[in-house]
Each structure stands twice: as structure tokens, then as C-alpha cells.
Amino acid sequence: MVAEQNGQVIGVAWTRIIFAYGHVDNETPELAISIMTEFRGYGIGTKMMKKLFEILRNNGYKQTSLYVQKNNPAARFYQRLGYEMSGERADHVGHEDYLMIKKLR
């Protein structure tokens, strides 16, 4: 998913199922999103995420996951979109992260 304004990419969101840091299982796509700083707070990320949830549901997925650092304000954003904390762990450089899962059905 790509958000553009005046021909400039201002945000992207995607999911993947690969054996990487946020891998839960082979049926749960891991979500990632990035919005340019100056475009945050305008609902762009929410619209992109909701569209991704719809696409995932329509393709038979039951949930999606993500990892976020505990001190990242985005953790509250993910909770507002229905993600729930499922676990905690340290990443490869020692940051404490939350595993979050959102049920899609």
C-alpha cells in the first residue's frame, strides 16, 4: 500500500510472511508501516492500515502481527486499531519490544 501526495510517496504499509524478526507462524502476515514525519497525525496511516486489513481478510487471513518498541508512541496507535499485546522480547540490539496481534475476523 502506498500513499502519495502531489506525486510524492509519503507513506507505505505492507505485510509479509517470512522467517524474520516478527514471524509468528506461516499463516500470520507481519505488518510494517512508515509515514513521513511531516505527514503523521492526519489519518493517512489509519486509512492505509484499514485497507490492508480488508485486503488480508478478503484473502482468508485471520490475523496479522507486528513488533514495536515499548517506548514507541506508535504502540498506542496500533492498540487503537485493534492490536493486542501478545508478548515481549528484546531485539538484536537490546530494545524491549512488544509482539502485537490483531484478529481480522
N, C-alpha and C positions, 0 to 999 in steps of 0.2 A: 504494500500500500504506500503510495507516495502523495504528499500534499505539496501543491505548488501555488505560488502567488506571482503573477506577472512573469511567468516562465522560469522562476527560480524555485528549486526544490527547497522547501522549508521544513519538511518532516518526512520521516519514513517509519514504517512499522512492518514487521514480518514475523513469521513463525518458521520453525524448523524442527525436524526430528533427526538429530544426530547424537552420537555419544559424545557429549561435551559437558561443560560445567553444569548447566541447568537440566540435564537429562533426567527425566522421571521414569519413563518407560517408552516403549515403541509405539504407543497409541496416544501419547500426550505431546502435542507440539509446544515447544518453548517459545515464548513471545519476547520480542525485543522492540523497543521504540526509541526514536530520537527526534526531538523537535529543536530547531534552532532557538537559542536562548531568548532572543527578542520576540519570538512568536509564541512563547509559552503563556498560558493563562487566558487564552482566547477560545478554548474548546476544541482546538484542532486535534489534539491527542485523543480526546474523548470520542470525537467523531470517527477517527481512524480506528480506534480500538473496537468500537461498537460494530463497525463494518467488518472488521476481521472476525469478531465473534460470530457474526451472521454467516460469513463465508465458511468458517470452521464447522458450525452447526449444520449447514447445508451439505457439507461433505462428510457428515457422520461422526465428527469428533465429539467426545463427551466432556472434555476438559482441556484446559491449557495451563501451563505453568510459567513461572519466571523466578529469577533470583534478583534480589535488590538489597543493597547495603542498608543496614539498620538505620543509619543516620541520614539516609537519602529522603528528602521530602516527598519524592515520588511514591514511597511506600503507602502514604495516605491516599494518594491519587488511585493507586491500584485497589486499595480497600474500597473506595467509593464505587469502583467499577465491579465489585463483587468478588475480588480475590480474597482468600483467607490464608492466614499463615499456617503452614503445614510443617515447618521445621526450621532449624537454624544450622549454620555451619560457617567455618572460616574459609575464605577463598585462598588463592595461591599466594597472596601477599599478606594474609592475616586479617583482612577486613571481615567483620562479622556480618553475615548476610542472612536474610530470610528467604526460605523457599515459600512461594505463594502459589496457590492453585485456585482456579476459577472453574466451577461446574458450568457447563454450557447448556444443559437440559433443564 
